[in-house]
Amino acid sequence: MRDTINAAGLALIKKFEGCKLTAYQDSAGVWTIGYGHTGKVDGKAVCKGMTITQSKANSLLTSDVAKFWAYANNSAYVPLTASMNENQRSALTSFAFNCGQSNLKTLCSDRTIAEIAEAMLLYNKAGGKVLSGLVGRRKAEQELYLTEVTKDMSTLQKGDEGQQVIVLQIFLNTAIQRNLDTDGVFGTKTQTAVENYQTEKGLDSDGICGPLTWAALLADCG
């Protein structure tokens, strides 16, 4: 069993949280900084005018993710966690990072693994209003949750379909800030995103995601 969130789950958190080095108020009015951090920074509560370095943002993210990963692996919050794979636990970590451990517990209590996936989409509101950003995040978390785990990062190219393509699309959305549909279909838009990423990394821009491109994506999103 993994002892930390996987790269796809971390990529989701980074994409949807974004990183701001100056404190801001989130949709609920909570002062936030870095990658969605709302706790203290060096003993001081996040407040208006606070700024941090990128290094500090990365450090806060690591500690915050570890906290919510622990909840996703705790049977008191996720009764079926022992039967879940790393994509499921990583998706739930992203969910808890955004919604909190109390909502994680509510989501997973008295539900089967399949029912949890369906119920995820209901958590799309802030202040009683449906937010498009939360709709997109829940959909992406659900897709990761339903993605089969494989250690074989297969070479992918235009025309391929399947769960591995979804993981590729999640990584590309994070690495180059694209808004690809994570539909598991390697079409023209995904090919173009791969080519742009390869060019940015100095790789052969053939639009085919092979070992070198996977390695670069894992390094950027992990």
C-alpha positions as CSV (number, residue, x, y, z in Angstrom):
1,M,0.0,0.0,0.0
2,R,1.3,3.5,-0.9
3,D,2.2,5.8,2.0
4,T,1.3,9.0,0.1
5,I,-1.0,10.4,-2.5
6,N,-0.1,9.4,-6.1
7,A,0.9,11.8,-8.8
8,A,-2.5,11.9,-10.5
9,G,-4.2,12.8,-7.2
10,L,-1.6,15.5,-6.4
11,A,-2.0,16.9,-9.9
12,L,-5.7,17.3,-9.3
13,I,-5.1,19.2,-6.1
14,K,-2.5,21.5,-7.7
15,K,-4.7,22.2,-10.7
16,F,-7.9,23.0,-8.8
17,E,-6.4,24.8,-5.9
18,G,-3.9,26.8,-7.9
19,C,-1.0,28.5,-6.1
20,K,-1.2,32.1,-4.8
21,L,1.7,33.5,-2.8
22,T,-0.4,36.4,-1.4
23,A,-3.3,35.7,0.9
24,Y,-6.8,35.8,-0.5
25,Q,-10.4,35.0,0.6
26,D,-11.9,31.9,-0.9
27,S,-15.5,31.5,-2.1
28,A,-16.6,31.1,1.5
29,G,-14.7,34.1,2.7
30,V,-11.9,32.1,4.4
31,W,-8.4,33.6,4.2
32,T,-6.2,31.3,2.2
33,I,-2.7,31.1,0.8
34,G,-0.5,28.9,-1.3
35,Y,-2.2,25.8,-2.5
36,G,-5.5,26.3,-0.7
37,H,-3.8,26.5,2.8
38,T,-6.1,27.8,5.5
39,G,-4.2,26.8,8.6
40,K,-1.4,28.7,10.3
41,V,1.9,29.7,8.6
42,D,4.8,29.6,11.0
43,G,2.4,30.0,13.9
44,K,0.5,32.9,12.4
45,A,-3.1,32.7,11.0
46,V,-3.5,33.5,7.3
47,C,-4.6,37.1,7.0
48,K,-4.9,40.0,4.6
49,G,-1.5,41.1,3.3
50,M,0.4,37.9,4.2
51,T,2.8,36.7,1.5
52,I,4.9,33.5,1.3
53,T,7.6,32.0,-1.0
54,Q,7.0,29.2,-3.5
55,S,9.2,27.0,-1.3
56,K,6.9,27.7,1.7
57,A,3.8,27.0,-0.5
58,N,5.3,23.7,-1.5
59,S,6.1,22.8,2.1
60,L,2.6,23.7,3.2
61,L,1.1,21.6,0.4
62,T,3.1,18.6,1.4
63,S,2.0,18.7,5.1
64,D,-1.6,19.5,4.1
65,V,-1.8,16.6,1.7
66,A,-0.3,14.2,4.2
67,K,-3.0,15.2,6.7
68,F,-5.8,14.5,4.3
69,W,-4.2,11.3,2.9
70,A,-4.3,10.0,6.5
71,Y,-8.0,10.7,6.7
72,A,-8.6,8.9,3.4
73,N,-6.7,5.9,4.8
74,N,-8.5,5.9,8.1
75,S,-11.4,3.5,8.4
76,A,-13.2,5.8,10.9
77,Y,-13.6,8.2,7.9
78,V,-13.5,5.8,5.0
79,P,-14.8,2.4,6.2
80,L,-13.9,0.6,3.0
81,T,-10.4,2.2,2.6
82,A,-8.7,-1.2,3.0
83,S,-10.5,-2.4,-0.1
84,M,-9.7,0.7,-2.2
85,N,-6.8,1.2,-4.7
86,E,-4.4,4.1,-4.8
87,N,-6.5,6.0,-7.3
88,Q,-9.5,5.8,-5.1
89,R,-7.7,6.9,-2.0
90,S,-5.9,9.6,-3.9
91,A,-9.2,11.0,-5.3
92,L,-10.7,11.0,-1.8
93,T,-7.7,12.9,-0.5
94,S,-8.3,15.6,-3.1
95,F,-12.0,15.6,-2.1
96,A,-11.1,15.9,1.6
97,F,-8.5,18.6,0.9
98,N,-11.3,20.7,-0.6
99,C,-14.4,19.6,1.4
100,G,-12.8,18.7,4.8
101,Q,-12.7,15.4,6.7
102,S,-16.2,15.7,8.1
103,N,-17.7,15.7,4.6
104,L,-15.3,12.9,3.7
105,K,-16.8,10.9,6.5
106,T,-20.3,11.7,5.4
107,L,-19.6,10.8,1.8
108,C,-18.2,7.4,2.6
109,S,-20.4,6.3,5.5
110,D,-22.9,3.5,4.7
111,R,-22.0,3.6,1.0
112,T,-20.5,1.0,-1.3
113,I,-17.3,1.9,-3.3
114,A,-19.5,2.5,-6.4
115,E,-22.0,4.6,-4.4
116,I,-19.2,6.8,-3.1
117,A,-18.3,7.6,-6.7
118,E,-21.9,8.6,-7.6
119,A,-22.3,10.7,-4.4
120,M,-19.1,12.7,-5.0
121,L,-20.8,14.8,-7.6
122,L,-23.3,16.2,-5.1
123,Y,-20.6,18.2,-3.3
124,N,-20.6,21.0,-5.8
125,K,-21.9,24.0,-3.8
126,A,-20.5,26.8,-1.7
127,G,-22.8,29.0,0.2
128,G,-25.7,27.0,-1.2
129,K,-24.8,27.9,-4.8
130,V,-23.5,25.4,-7.4
131,L,-20.1,26.6,-8.6
132,S,-18.7,25.5,-11.9
133,G,-15.2,25.1,-10.5
134,L,-16.6,22.6,-7.9
135,V,-18.6,20.8,-10.6
136,G,-15.4,20.3,-12.6
137,R,-13.3,19.3,-9.6
138,R,-15.9,16.6,-8.5
139,K,-16.0,15.3,-12.0
140,A,-12.2,15.0,-12.2
141,E,-12.0,13.4,-8.8
142,Q,-14.7,10.9,-9.8
143,E,-12.9,10.0,-13.0
144,L,-9.6,9.4,-11.1
145,Y,-11.6,7.4,-8.5
146,L,-13.0,5.2,-11.3
147,T,-9.7,4.8,-13.1
148,E,-8.0,1.4,-13.0
149,V,-4.6,1.4,-11.5
150,T,-1.8,0.3,-13.7
151,K,2.0,0.5,-13.2
152,D,2.6,0.2,-17.0
153,M,2.6,3.8,-18.4
154,S,1.9,2.7,-21.9
155,T,2.8,4.7,-25.0
156,L,-0.2,6.6,-26.0
157,Q,-1.1,8.3,-29.3
158,K,-4.0,9.8,-31.3
159,G,-6.8,7.3,-31.5
160,D,-6.1,5.6,-28.2
161,E,-8.9,5.4,-25.6
162,G,-9.2,4.3,-22.0
163,Q,-8.3,5.0,-18.4
164,Q,-4.6,5.7,-19.0
165,V,-5.6,8.5,-21.4
166,I,-7.6,10.1,-18.6
167,V,-4.5,10.1,-16.4
168,L,-2.5,11.7,-19.2
169,Q,-5.2,14.4,-19.6
170,I,-5.1,15.1,-15.9
171,F,-1.4,15.5,-16.0
172,L,-1.5,17.8,-19.1
173,N,-4.1,20.0,-17.5
174,T,-1.8,20.5,-14.5
175,A,1.5,20.7,-16.3
176,I,0.5,23.2,-19.0
177,Q,-2.7,24.6,-17.6
178,R,-4.9,23.2,-20.4
179,N,-8.6,22.6,-20.0
180,L,-8.8,19.2,-21.7
181,D,-11.9,17.1,-21.2
182,T,-10.8,14.1,-19.2
183,D,-12.9,11.8,-21.4
184,G,-10.3,9.1,-22.0
185,V,-10.2,9.8,-25.7
186,F,-6.8,10.8,-27.3
187,G,-8.1,13.2,-29.9
188,T,-6.7,16.2,-31.7
189,K,-6.8,18.5,-28.7
190,T,-4.9,16.0,-26.5
191,Q,-2.4,15.4,-29.3
192,T,-1.8,19.2,-29.6
193,A,-1.4,19.5,-25.8
194,V,1.2,16.7,-25.9
195,E,3.1,18.4,-28.7
196,N,3.1,21.7,-26.9
197,Y,4.3,20.1,-23.7
198,Q,7.0,18.2,-25.5
199,T,8.2,21.4,-27.2
200,E,8.3,23.2,-23.8
201,K,10.4,20.4,-22.4
202,G,12.8,20.2,-25.4
203,L,11.5,16.7,-26.4
204,D,10.7,15.4,-29.9
205,S,7.3,17.0,-30.4
206,D,5.7,14.1,-32.2
207,G,2.4,14.1,-30.2
208,I,3.1,10.6,-28.9
209,C,3.3,10.1,-25.1
210,G,6.1,7.7,-24.7
211,P,8.6,7.0,-21.8
212,L,10.4,10.3,-22.0
213,T,7.1,12.3,-22.0
214,W,5.7,10.3,-19.2
215,A,8.8,10.8,-17.1
216,A,8.7,14.6,-17.6
217,L,5.0,14.7,-16.7
218,L,5.5,12.6,-13.6
219,A,8.3,14.9,-12.5
220,D,6.2,18.0,-13.0
221,C,3.0,16.6,-11.5
222,G,4.4,14.5,-8.7
